Amino acid sequence: MAEKRDFYEVLEIDKNATDEEIKKAYRKLAKKYHPDLNPGDKEAEEKMKEVNGAYEILSDKEKRAKYDQFGHAGVDPSYGAGGYGGGFGGFEDFGDLGDIFGSFFGGGFGGGSRSSQRRNAPRRGDDLSVHVQLTFEEAAFGCTKDITVMRVEKCATCDATGAKPGTHAETCPTCGGAGQVKTTQRTPFGVFQSAQVCSTCNGKGKIIKTPCETCDGKGYVRKKFTATVKVPAGINEGQTISLGGQGSAGMNGGPNGDIYVTIEIIPHDIFTRKGNDVLVEMPVTFVQATLGATLIVPTIDGKVEYNLPEGTQPGAVFRLKNRGIQNLQGRGRGDQYIKINVEIPKNLSKTQKELLRKFEDSVEDSNYVGKKSFGEKIKDFFNK
């Protein structure tokens, strides 16, 4: 198999990077390689998948710790020799069930501490998580996205029995299907009876002599699954959508797990989001701010005209009501705010400078409210 790149190298960060640095690096690369911004670019698509995989591990404290300790084998059981193996005690005592979870998800379940009843009891399937990147507009107005995960499913060939079609599992001759073997011991203090997991069937109570070739007798397979996610209008960074019952299959009749889809939003070149409000920083000329002007302002709905009042000061903020983002519950919208940045011209010609000096000479102190007020404060300060 192709050698995987180091996840820290993929995100272009140091191994001591903080959570915030990891997130910042991810958002930068997501914007660079996002398929919507690179239509038809297969290389960018592969890069995006690689960035997604790295971020999914490094943004999760538990997964990151495993990766830091064991490398790719710690978070991807299919990598190299197949995951953790016996480093955590193995799965011999868990039979087929242990093999499935050991090979798919890593980690150890210990030895014979669990009873056969618990082994054969219904077990809920594992929850799965995935990150989805949205453009600013997709988050604002809602959209649908296809997500792909690897999940455990019932083997369609044997219907999760583990036995080859046309055959069936047989009752264990050692324990008679109980999954346990009882032993009696006489001691000076009396007779003690104990139950141990049957070593013949590993507590399952059944033996498969002719295993299914598709799942190798496990009854479950790991497959790629694609689901369509309906993203509601107004969803924000870090929020999660739950796809109930679409995670890994449950065992012994247990329910399926869920899929949790965490939202990441690619930064916009113009708009900044604050809750449901939108901020636009708009540069204007000195003359526009002084005399007033009709500005063409971008909003998420399109262009609108705004009459900038004369005498507008740098940093002034104006509101466009109900021009923000839809409330996630569907009631009302936020506002859009326009922050005015007065741009001072550079590289003026000699004639332009002379005109400005004439203008400056013609202006009275009373025209500058802030300057006049500050001058009076200085006089009071020195007169004390």
C-alpha positions in Angstrom: 0.0 0.0 0.0 1.1 3.6 -0.6 3.0 5.1 2.3 0.9 7.7 4.1 2.4 11.1 4.8 2.8 12.3 8.4 -0.4 14.1 9.4 1.5 17.0 10.9 3.3 17.3 7.6 0.0 17.2 5.7 -1.3 20.2 7.7 2.0 21.9 7.6 2.3 22.3 11.4 4.7 21.4 14.2 4.0 18.4 16.4 3.6 20.7 19.3 0.9 22.7 17.6 -2.1 23.8 19.7 -5.7 23.0 18.9 -6.2 26.5 17.6 -3.1 26.2 15.3 -4.4 22.9 14.0 -7.8 24.4 13.2 -6.2 27.5 11.6 -3.9 25.3 9.4 -6.9 23.2 8.4 -9.1 26.1 7.4 -6.2 27.6 5.3 -5.7 24.3 3.4 -9.4 23.6 3.1 -9.8 27.0 1.4 -6.9 26.2 -0.9 -8.0 22.7 -2.0 -11.8 22.8 -1.6 -13.4 21.1 -4.7 -15.9 24.0 -5.1 -13.0 26.3 -5.6 -11.0 23.9 -7.8 -13.7 22.3 -10.1 -12.3 19.4 -12.1 -8.9 19.4 -10.4 -8.3 15.8 -9.3 -5.1 16.7 -7.6 -6.8 19.3 -5.4 -9.5 16.7 -4.6 -6.9 14.2 -3.4 -5.2 16.9 -1.4 -8.5 17.8 0.2 -9.1 14.1 1.2 -5.6 14.0 2.7 -6.1 17.2 4.6 -9.5 15.9 5.9 -8.0 12.7 7.1 -5.2 14.5 8.9 -7.5 17.0 10.6 -10.0 14.3 11.7 -7.3 12.6 13.7 -5.3 15.6 15.0 -8.5 17.6 16.0 -9.6 14.7 18.3 -7.5 14.6 21.5 -7.9 10.8 22.0 -7.1 10.0 18.3 -4.2 12.4 18.3 -2.7 10.8 21.4 -2.9 7.4 19.7 -1.4 8.7 16.6 1.5 10.4 18.5 2.2 7.1 20.2 1.7 4.5 17.5 1.7 6.5 14.2 -0.7 5.5 11.5 -1.2 2.1 13.0 -2.7 3.7 16.1 -5.6 5.2 14.2 -5.9 3.1 11.0 -6.2 -0.7 11.6 -5.8 -1.4 7.9 -2.3 0.3 7.9 0.8 -1.8 7.9 0.4 -5.0 9.9 -3.2 -4.3 10.8 -3.4 -2.1 13.8 -2.6 -2.7 17.5 -2.5 -6.5 17.3 -1.5 -8.1 20.6 0.0 -5.0 22.2 -3.2 -4.6 24.1 -3.8 -8.2 25.1 -5.2 -9.5 21.8 -8.7 -10.8 21.1 -8.4 -14.5 21.4 -11.0 -14.8 24.1 -13.5 -12.8 22.1 -13.7 -15.1 19.1 -15.3 -13.6 16.0 -16.7 -10.6 17.8 -13.2 -9.7 19.1 -11.7 -10.2 15.7 -14.2 -7.8 14.1 -13.7 -5.0 16.5 -10.0 -5.6 16.8 -9.4 -5.5 13.1 -11.7 -2.6 12.4 -11.2 -0.3 15.4 -8.1 -1.3 17.4 -7.9 -1.5 21.1 -8.2 -4.4 23.5 -11.1 -5.9 25.4 -9.0 -7.9 27.8 -9.4 -11.6 28.5 -12.2 -13.7 29.9 -13.7 -11.2 32.3 -17.0 -10.8 30.3 -19.7 -13.3 30.7 -21.1 -15.2 27.7 -24.5 -13.5 28.4 -22.9 -10.2 27.9 -21.1 -11.4 24.8 -24.3 -12.5 23.2 -26.5 -9.6 24.4 -27.6 -7.0 21.9 -24.9 -4.4 21.4 -25.3 -1.0 19.8 -23.1 -0.2 16.8 -20.3 2.3 16.9 -21.0 6.0 16.2 -18.9 7.5 13.4 -17.8 11.1 12.9 -16.9 13.1 9.8 -16.0 16.7 9.1 -17.7 18.6 6.2 -16.5 21.9 4.7 -19.0 24.4 3.5 -18.6 27.7 1.7 -19.9 30.8 3.5 -23.0 30.8 1.3 -23.7 27.1 1.8 -23.8 27.6 5.5 -25.9 30.7 5.3 -28.6 29.3 2.9 -28.4 25.6 3.5 -27.4 22.8 1.1 -27.1 19.1 0.7 -23.8 17.3 0.9 -22.7 13.7 0.3 -20.5 12.3 3.0 -18.6 9.0 2.8 -17.5 6.9 5.8 -16.3 3.4 6.4 -18.7 1.5 8.6 -19.4 -2.0 9.8 -22.4 -3.7 8.1 -24.1 -7.0 8.3 -22.7 -9.4 5.7 -25.3 -9.6 2.9 -24.1 -13.1 1.9 -24.8 -14.9 5.2 -27.1 -12.4 6.7 -24.7 -11.9 9.7 -24.8 -15.6 10.7 -21.1 -16.1 9.7 -22.0 -19.4 8.1 -21.7 -20.2 4.4 -25.1 -20.1 2.7 -26.7 -23.5 2.8 -25.0 -24.3 6.1 -25.6 -23.2 9.7 -23.8 -22.7 13.0 -23.9 -25.8 15.2 -24.4 -25.9 19.0 -21.1 -26.1 20.8 -20.6 -29.6 22.1 -18.5 -28.5 25.0 -21.0 -26.1 26.7 -24.2 -27.2 25.0 -24.9 -23.7 23.7 -24.6 -22.1 27.1 -21.3 -20.3 26.3 -20.0 -21.2 29.8 -18.5 -24.2 31.4 -19.2 -24.7 35.1 -16.7 -26.3 37.4 -17.1 -27.5 41.0 -14.3 -27.5 43.5 -14.4 -29.0 47.0 -12.4 -27.2 49.6 -12.1 -27.4 53.4 -14.5 -24.5 53.5 -17.2 -26.1 51.3 -18.1 -26.7 47.7 -17.5 -23.8 45.3 -18.9 -23.6 41.9 -17.7 -21.2 39.2 -18.4 -20.5 35.5 -15.8 -19.8 32.9 -16.1 -18.8 29.3 -16.2 -21.9 27.0 -12.8 -22.1 25.3 -14.3 -24.1 22.4 -16.7 -21.5 21.2 -15.3 -18.5 23.0 -18.6 -17.9 24.8 -20.7 -17.8 21.6 -22.5 -21.1 22.3 -22.2 -22.0 18.6 -19.5 -23.2 16.3 -19.2 -22.4 12.6 -17.6 -25.3 10.7 -18.1 -23.8 7.2 -17.6 -20.0 7.5 -19.0 -17.6 5.0 -16.3 -16.7 2.4 -17.4 -13.1 2.2 -16.9 -12.2 5.8 -14.6 -15.1 6.8 -17.1 -16.2 9.4 -17.4 -12.9 11.2 -20.9 -12.1 10.0 -19.9 -8.5 9.5 -17.9 -6.6 6.9 -16.4 -3.1 6.7 -17.7 -1.2 3.7 -17.7 2.3 2.3 -21.0 4.1 2.9 -22.3 7.3 1.4 -25.1 9.4 2.9 -26.7 12.6 1.9 -26.7 15.3 4.6 -29.3 18.0 4.5 -27.6 21.1 5.9 -30.0 23.6 7.4 -29.8 27.3 6.6 -27.9 29.2 9.3 -25.7 26.4 10.6 -22.4 27.7 12.1 -18.8 26.6 12.6 -18.4 23.6 14.8 -22.0 22.6 15.0 -22.9 19.0 14.5 -25.6 17.2 12.5 -26.7 13.7 13.6 -27.7 11.0 11.1 -29.5 8.6 13.4 -29.1 4.9 12.8 -26.6 5.3 9.9 -23.5 4.4 11.8 -22.0 0.9 12.2 -24.3 -2.1 12.5 -25.3 -3.3 15.9 -24.4 -6.8 17.1 -26.8 -9.6 18.2 -29.8 -7.5 17.1 -28.6 -4.3 18.7 -29.4 -0.9 17.0 -27.1 0.8 14.6 -24.9 3.6 15.8 -25.2 7.2 14.5 -23.0 9.4 12.2 -22.1 12.8 13.5 -21.3 15.4 10.9 -19.2 18.4 12.2 -19.4 21.6 10.2 -16.3 23.6 9.1 -16.9 26.8 7.2 -14.3 28.2 4.7 -13.5 31.8 5.4 -15.0 34.3 3.0 -13.0 37.0 1.2 -15.6 39.8 2.0 -17.9 38.6 4.8 -17.1 37.9 8.4 -19.7 36.1 10.5 -20.6 37.0 14.1 -23.4 34.7 15.2 -26.2 35.4 12.7 -24.8 38.9 11.9 -22.5 39.6 9.0 -19.8 42.3 8.9 -18.3 43.9 5.9 -15.3 46.3 6.1 -15.7 48.8 3.3 -13.0 51.2 2.2 -14.2 54.7 1.1 -12.3 57.8 -0.1 -11.6 60.9 2.0 -14.0 62.8 -0.3 -16.8 60.2 0.0 -16.6 60.2 3.8 -16.5 64.0 3.9 -19.3 64.8 1.4 -21.3 61.6 1.6 -21.9 59.2 -1.2 -24.1 56.4 -2.5 -22.2 53.2 -1.9 -22.8 49.8 -3.6 -22.6 47.4 -0.7 -22.3 43.6 -1.1 -24.6 41.4 0.9 -25.2 37.7 0.9 -28.4 38.4 -1.0 -26.7 40.6 -3.6 -25.8 44.3 -4.1 -27.7 47.0 -2.3 -27.3 50.8 -2.3 -26.5 52.7 0.9 -26.4 56.4 1.3 -23.3 57.3 3.3 -23.9 60.5 5.3 -21.5 63.4 5.0 -19.0 63.8 7.7 -18.7 60.0 8.3 -15.7 59.3 10.6 -13.2 56.4 10.1 -14.4 53.3 11.9 -18.1 54.3 11.8 -20.5 51.3 11.7 -23.9 51.2 10.0 -26.5 48.5 10.1 -28.5 46.9 7.3 -31.4 45.3 9.1 -32.4 41.7 8.3 -29.5 41.4 5.8 -27.7 38.8 7.9 -28.0 35.0 8.2 -31.1 33.0 8.8 -31.7 31.9 12.4 -31.1 28.1 12.6 -34.5 27.6 14.1 -36.0 29.4 11.1 -37.2 32.5 12.8 -35.8 35.8 11.6 -32.4 36.8 10.3 -29.4 38.6 11.7 -28.3 42.0 10.4 -25.4 43.2 8.3 -23.0 45.8 9.6 -20.8 48.0 7.4 -17.6 49.3 9.0 -16.2 52.3 7.2 -12.5 52.5 6.6 -11.4 55.8 5.2 -8.5 55.3 2.9 -5.9 58.1 2.7 -4.5 58.6 -0.8 -0.8 57.9 -1.5 1.6 59.0 -4.2 -0.1 62.4 -4.8 1.1 64.7 -7.6 2.5 68.1 -6.9 -0.8 69.7 -8.1 -2.9 67.4 -5.9 -0.8 68.3 -2.8 -1.2 72.0 -3.5 -4.9 71.6 -3.8 -5.1 69.8 -0.5 -3.0 72.5 1.2 -5.4 75.2 -0.1 -8.3 73.2 1.1 -6.6 72.8 4.5 -6.1 76.5 4.7 -9.7 77.2 4.0 -11.0 74.9 6.8 -11.8 76.3 10.2 -11.1 74.6 13.5 -14.9 74.5 14.0 -15.1 72.0 11.1 -13.1 69.5 13.1 -15.1 68.5 16.1 -12.6 66.0 17.5 -9.6 68.3 16.9 -11.3 71.2 18.6 -12.4 69.1 21.6 -8.9 67.7 22.0 -7.3 71.1 21.8 -9.5 72.4 24.6 -8.5 69.4 26.7 -4.8 70.1 26.1 -5.3 73.7 27.2 -7.0 72.6 30.4 -4.2 70.1 31.1 -1.4 72.7 30.8 -3.4 75.3 32.8 -3.7 73.1 35.9 
